[in-house]
């Protein structure tokens, strides 16, 4: 009985919706920026559930720093922010480990030809039909909008980061 009262409270006063399944993530737009001296490419949505990127890397990259930033909004209010910075070449060793890197490995590396080792060779790389694993979303997540940014930096000169590419996706999470 207390569970029913609690669910009614969440639904009525806080706006949470109890659903039989997990919430789903939908993309509304995507952007792809890159340093034209080093790379070029494009990004597009196959539908509102999957994202694609293809890019040509014109030079070998010895090291790459990756910044993941996710902002979740409920209405006009920022609900949550995650900001994670990792050295890609050091982190590749951890991809089969536990936690977030294992999730990234499963979701990302099944749909891409991006290398799991460094240096990153001059090549054409793709991400095809990348979708967020909805089963990882909490079952009682409210309706939210999001902005997710993945920014990659490289070091053409010692100890000097330059923007390699930036992928931005906008969307919503629907319970």
Secondary structure as GFF3:
##gff-version 3
##sequence-region A 1 175
A	DSSP	alpha_helix	2	9	.	.	.	ID=ss1
A	DSSP	pi_helix	10	14	.	.	.	ID=ss2
A	DSSP	beta_strand	24	34	.	.	.	ID=ss3
A	DSSP	beta_strand	39	45	.	.	.	ID=ss4
A	DSSP	beta_strand	51	57	.	.	.	ID=ss5
A	DSSP	beta_strand	64	74	.	.	.	ID=ss6
A	DSSP	beta_strand	77	87	.	.	.	ID=ss7
A	DSSP	alpha_helix	88	91	.	.	.	ID=ss8
A	DSSP	three_ten_helix	92	94	.	.	.	ID=ss9
A	DSSP	alpha_helix	100	108	.	.	.	ID=ss10
A	DSSP	beta_strand	123	130	.	.	.	ID=ss11
A	DSSP	three_ten_helix	134	136	.	.	.	ID=ss12
A	DSSP	beta_strand	144	157	.	.	.	ID=ss13
A	DSSP	beta_strand	160	174	.	.	.	ID=ss14
###
